């Protein structure tokens, strides 16, 4: 509603009435923003000015940088877990975490550059079905990470990952559909990844 903030997390926390009628986009100007965990609400998007000039850096190495939400989005931003204030080789558990939603609505990432973290994107179905959409993203060539995407469906709701128009789902055969080595699928149906 036309407010100015110096923190993305503060702007996200300020919004209390997001809904299918009241949708919000937090516009982030070029710069480096050192942020605590940013928790998106449903129907909330974070949009940077230019992918390489709008940088959100983790302030807390113990928490995911951004927690996604149903019908939420992150666009045109660089997300980094490497913070000079952290001890060497210490990174947040993930840059993006999305636990699904009760209604099964998607969370979307567009045009994002990923920096270092233990896992770049962590998905599960702890709240409900998890539908995650990723388009036109890059990983910094110097990024340090163990997994690009970790997707875990707990007994019950499924996890679906769409990367540039290709859908990946766990299969009962023990191998995720279209398995890519960056993915670490863990399914209640197929067990842990090899």
WOMOMO-V191896 format. One record per residue. N is the residue number from 1. RES is the residue in one letter. PSI is psi in whole degrees, 0 to 359 (* if undefined). BURIAL is I if it has 24 or more other C-alpha atoms within 12 Angstrom, else O. Layout:
<<N,RES,PSI,BURIAL> <N,RES,PSI,BURIAL>>
This chain:
<<1,X,36,O> <2,X,25,O> <3,X,152,O> <4,X,138,O> <5,X,157,O> <6,X,359,O> <7,X,133,I> <8,X,318,I> <9,X,320,I> <10,X,318,O> <11,X,316,I> <12,X,319,I> <13,X,331,O> <14,X,330,O> <15,X,122,I> <16,X,353,O> <17,X,25,O> <18,X,140,I> <19,X,182,O> <20,X,339,O> <21,X,320,O> <22,X,93,O> <23,X,143,O> <24,X,144,I> <25,X,123,I> <26,X,114,I> <27,X,125,I> <28,X,121,I> <29,X,166,I> <30,X,143,O> <31,X,177,O> <32,X,122,I> <33,X,111,I> <34,X,114,I> <35,X,145,I> <36,X,183,I> <37,X,133,I> <38,X,119,I> <39,X,111,I> <40,X,148,I> <41,X,163,I> <42,X,145,I> <43,X,33,I> <44,X,135,I> <45,X,150,I> <46,X,124,I> <47,X,122,I> <48,X,163,I> <49,X,307,O> <50,X,136,O> <51,X,317,I> <52,X,354,I> <53,X,352,O> <54,X,110,I> <55,X,126,I> <56,X,123,I> <57,X,138,I> <58,X,137,I> <59,X,333,I> <60,X,114,I> <61,X,356,I> <62,X,352,O> <63,X,151,I> <64,X,146,I> <65,X,312,I> <66,X,132,I> <67,X,119,I> <68,X,170,I> <69,X,162,I> <70,X,136,I> <71,X,22,I> <72,X,166,I> <73,X,154,I> <74,X,128,I> <75,X,146,I> <76,X,45,I> <77,X,154,I> <78,X,129,I> <79,X,126,I> <80,X,140,I> <81,X,347,I> <82,X,117,I> <83,X,127,I> <84,X,343,O> <85,X,346,O> <86,X,153,O> <87,X,159,O> <88,X,141,O> <89,X,25,O> <90,X,124,I> <91,X,159,I> <92,X,160,I> <93,X,327,I> <94,X,160,I> <95,X,326,I> <96,X,135,I> <97,X,129,I> <98,X,115,I> <99,X,20,I> <100,X,188,I> <101,X,153,I> <102,X,323,O> <103,X,353,O> <104,X,21,I> <105,X,154,I> <106,X,163,I> <107,X,140,I> <108,X,141,I> <109,X,124,I> <110,X,134,I> <111,X,49,I> <112,X,142,I> <113,X,128,I> <114,X,134,I> <115,X,210,I> <116,X,144,I> <117,X,165,I> <118,X,311,I> <119,X,132,I> <120,X,315,I> <121,X,123,I> <122,X,120,I> <123,X,143,I> <124,X,177,I> <125,X,38,I> <126,X,334,I> <127,X,327,I> <128,X,190,I> <129,X,139,I> <130,X,115,I> <131,X,116,I> <132,X,130,I> <133,X,129,I> <134,X,121,I> <135,X,139,I> <136,X,49,O> <137,X,159,I> <138,X,156,I> <139,X,127,I> <140,X,134,O> <141,X,337,O> <142,X,4,O> <143,X,141,I> <144,X,124,I> <145,X,156,I> <146,X,323,O> <147,X,145,I> <148,X,298,I> <149,X,128,I> <150,X,121,I> <151,X,121,I> <152,X,123,I> <153,X,127,I> <154,X,166,I> <155,X,123,O> <156,X,248,O> <157,X,147,I> <158,X,168,I> <159,X,132,I> <160,X,134,I> <161,X,127,I> <162,X,118,I> <163,X,115,I> <164,X,45,O> <165,X,356,O> <166,X,127,O> <167,X,133,O> <168,X,127,I> <169,X,144,I> <170,X,144,I> <171,X,157,O> <172,X,346,O> <173,X,348,O> <174,X,356,O> <175,X,128,I> <176,X,148,I> <177,X,132,O> <178,X,40,O> <179,X,132,I> <180,X,142,O> <181,X,336,O> <182,X,338,O> <183,X,148,I> <184,X,87,I> <185,X,130,I> <186,X,123,I> <187,X,146,I> <188,X,339,I> <189,X,318,I> <190,X,353,O> <191,X,183,O> <192,X,156,O> <193,X,151,I> <194,X,*,O>>
